[in-house]
Amino acid sequence: MNKKKVVIIGGGFGGVRTALDLAKNKNLQVVLISNNRNFEYYPGLHKLVGVSHHAVASVPLEKILSGKAIEFIFGAVSSVDTDKKIITIGSQTITADYIVIAVGSQTEYFGISGLRAMSYGLKSVAEAIALRNHIEEMFQKHAHTEKTESVVGLHMIVVGAGPNGTDLAGELAVLSRQLAKKYNVTETLVTINLVEGAPRVLPMLSEQASARVAKRLQDLGVEVLCNRDLRKEDGWTVEFADMKIGAKTLVWTAGITTNELVKNISGLVLGKKNRVAVDEYLQPKKSDGTSIANVFVIGDVADTPYSGLAQTALYDASFVSKNISSSARGSALKKYIPHPNAFNIGVGPRWSVLVIGKFTSFGLFPYIMRTLIDIKYFLSILPVGEVWKLYFDNKVKN
Ligand SMILES: Cc1cc2nc3c(=O)[nH]c(=O)nc-3n(C[C@H](O)[C@H](O)[C@H](O)COP(=O)(O)OP(=O)(O)OC[C@H]3O[C@@H](n4cnc5c(N)ncnc54)[C@H](O)[C@@H]3O)c2cc1C
């Protein structure tokens, strides 16, 4: 029997899960394409910047795919012909029976002057390491400089009090204390601001949960400024509506948009944050209301109610894997039912807020749960021995 060929674009949460699920189906030929040889575990990036000993943020795809019936192609897809099912990677083209688009999202700078060039981000391991190195350099450099220069050099501004910015600000507060000790810097020279355009931190949570998180940040020494949108950044001065702040570190976590590859795929309809409009099977919708058959869009790229979370990407991956297997054997496709997520958001080391429906919990217990969820996830993609090595033979710093 001729095997149907499934080509999955993107080696992140959604793409890896789809590939692993479909590789179990002996009637399918599975190809995974990614422009990164590593799977980047974004929820671990804050720890990579901060003080954690066990920062698991990256795993080679080779390890995850080892022994599995999956062909891996390293390369950046530049376009996809969704009608003819042709994928282009540089000068190479490959054909498919089914295509899964799982290329994730990227940072959006909204055209704010100076922002792209002068800010740090937290959307990859490389960005996390660059930020950590920069902060360490600032403490080293400003240990003995004149007071005004130190105050600017040791002022860190995180823009965006969503889950990423909030967790990062907490990590920075604890990291700064450690670095101040290490480089003999007076702690009062250090300032950390978390700036948010909305009236409160973590605006997606209840007011009560948001207030509790704001208190935790305050206890850690983070100064929270709400109702402020960033206007301009020139590397020294960060400008908001009511003030200019001299700061050498600006981390931008407030903008996200779909991966630019989707703009090179003709026939797609793009919605909010450039997410791809999909039908009830996660197939792209055309502007005439019909769907593109045998192409599936999952995770951050898909315009679904809970898009933008790893949990959603994993859920979408399992959903399309089952449908592709059904379709390949001639069965009908099932309809997608969006799945609401629980939130477990870290706020600095060993503290997080957990929200499941009406249940909310704060502190160490949700943090332990979060760690167990991380480990459970790695166990779903790697053998136990590899997970052990990741957590216990992988002391990154300090
Ligand atoms: C710092 C941070 C912390 C987060 N924490 C959490 C959390 O705690 N919980 C949670 O649920 N979500 C969290 N998220 C969100 C979550 O990581 C994303 O929703 C999830 O990664 C989306 O999965 P995906 O498969 O759609 O895309 P991704 O995981 O981003 O994978 C996309 C893949 O496509 C590849 N790719 C991109 N372009 C191309 C191309 N042209 N050709 C080939 N390959 C390409 C990329 O290299 C990458 O491997 C966090 C995000 C960040 C940035």
PDBQT file of the ligand as one rigid body, heavy atoms in Angstrom, charges set to zero:
ROOT
HETATM    1  C1  LIG A 401       8.684  33.043  27.256  1.00  0.00    +0.000 C 
HETATM    2  C2  LIG A 401       7.445  32.275  26.959  1.00  0.00    +0.000 A 
HETATM    3  C3  LIG A 401       6.843  31.518  27.970  1.00  0.00    +0.000 A 
HETATM    4  C4  LIG A 401       5.682  30.786  27.725  1.00  0.00    +0.000 A 
HETATM    5  N1  LIG A 401       5.097  30.080  28.747  1.00  0.00    +0.000 NA
HETATM    6  C5  LIG A 401       3.994  29.350  28.512  1.00  0.00    +0.000 A 
HETATM    7  C6  LIG A 401       3.383  28.576  29.551  1.00  0.00    +0.000 A 
HETATM    8  O1  LIG A 401       3.854  28.562  30.687  1.00  0.00    +0.000 OA
HETATM    9  N2  LIG A 401       2.271  27.856  29.252  1.00  0.00    +0.000 N 
HETATM   10  C7  LIG A 401       1.719  27.836  27.998  1.00  0.00    +0.000 A 
HETATM   11  O2  LIG A 401       0.704  27.150  27.773  1.00  0.00    +0.000 OA
HETATM   12  N3  LIG A 401       2.260  28.568  26.987  1.00  0.00    +0.000 NA
HETATM   13  C8  LIG A 401       3.371  29.315  27.215  1.00  0.00    +0.000 A 
HETATM   14  N4  LIG A 401       3.931  30.060  26.196  1.00  0.00    +0.000 N 
HETATM   15  C9  LIG A 401       3.311  30.037  24.858  1.00  0.00    +0.000 C 
HETATM   16  C10 LIG A 401       3.720  28.764  24.108  1.00  0.00    +0.000 C 
HETATM   17  O3  LIG A 401       5.112  28.560  24.179  1.00  0.00    +0.000 OA
HETATM   18  C11 LIG A 401       3.280  28.851  22.646  1.00  0.00    +0.000 C 
HETATM   19  O4  LIG A 401       1.878  29.023  22.633  1.00  0.00    +0.000 OA
HETATM   20  C12 LIG A 401       3.651  27.555  21.909  1.00  0.00    +0.000 C 
HETATM   21  O5  LIG A 401       5.050  27.469  21.770  1.00  0.00    +0.000 OA
HETATM   22  C13 LIG A 401       2.976  27.492  20.540  1.00  0.00    +0.000 C 
HETATM   23  O6  LIG A 401       3.313  26.287  19.940  1.00  0.00    +0.000 OA
HETATM   24  P1  LIG A 401       3.443  26.209  18.344  1.00  0.00    +0.000 P 
HETATM   25  O7  LIG A 401       3.733  24.799  18.009  1.00  0.00    +0.000 OA
HETATM   26  O8  LIG A 401       2.276  26.870  17.727  1.00  0.00    +0.000 OA
HETATM   27  O9  LIG A 401       4.693  27.131  17.992  1.00  0.00    +0.000 OA
HETATM   28  P2  LIG A 401       6.203  27.059  18.513  1.00  0.00    +0.000 P 
HETATM   29  O10 LIG A 401       6.323  26.220  19.721  1.00  0.00    +0.000 OA
HETATM   30  O11 LIG A 401       6.661  28.462  18.575  1.00  0.00    +0.000 OA
HETATM   31  O12 LIG A 401       6.948  26.315  17.331  1.00  0.00    +0.000 OA
HETATM   32  C14 LIG A 401       7.125  26.888  16.071  1.00  0.00    +0.000 C 
HETATM   33  C15 LIG A 401       8.240  26.149  15.372  1.00  0.00    +0.000 C 
HETATM   34  O13 LIG A 401       8.268  26.500  13.996  1.00  0.00    +0.000 OA
HETATM   35  C16 LIG A 401       9.615  26.707  13.588  1.00  0.00    +0.000 C 
HETATM   36  N5  LIG A 401       9.561  27.592  12.421  1.00  0.00    +0.000 N 
HETATM   37  C17 LIG A 401       9.221  28.893  12.406  1.00  0.00    +0.000 A 
HETATM   38  N6  LIG A 401       9.252  29.364  11.158  1.00  0.00    +0.000 NA
HETATM   39  C18 LIG A 401       9.625  28.342  10.364  1.00  0.00    +0.000 A 
HETATM   40  C19 LIG A 401       9.833  28.209   8.968  1.00  0.00    +0.000 A 
HETATM   41  N7  LIG A 401       9.662  29.234   8.125  1.00  0.00    +0.000 N 
HETATM   42  N8  LIG A 401      10.250  27.017   8.475  1.00  0.00    +0.000 NA
HETATM   43  C20 LIG A 401      10.450  25.961   9.317  1.00  0.00    +0.000 A 
HETATM   44  N9  LIG A 401      10.242  26.035  10.648  1.00  0.00    +0.000 NA
HETATM   45  C21 LIG A 401       9.829  27.209  11.163  1.00  0.00    +0.000 A 
HETATM   46  C22 LIG A 401      10.270  27.321  14.826  1.00  0.00    +0.000 C 
HETATM   47  O14 LIG A 401      11.673  27.194  14.817  1.00  0.00    +0.000 OA
HETATM   48  C23 LIG A 401       9.629  26.471  15.914  1.00  0.00    +0.000 C 
HETATM   49  O15 LIG A 401      10.343  25.269  16.055  1.00  0.00    +0.000 OA
HETATM   50  C24 LIG A 401       5.105  30.797  26.421  1.00  0.00    +0.000 A 
HETATM   51  C25 LIG A 401       5.709  31.536  25.395  1.00  0.00    +0.000 A 
HETATM   52  C26 LIG A 401       6.874  32.269  25.649  1.00  0.00    +0.000 A 
HETATM   53  C27 LIG A 401       7.518  33.048  24.544  1.00  0.00    +0.000 C 
ENDROOT
TORSDOF 0
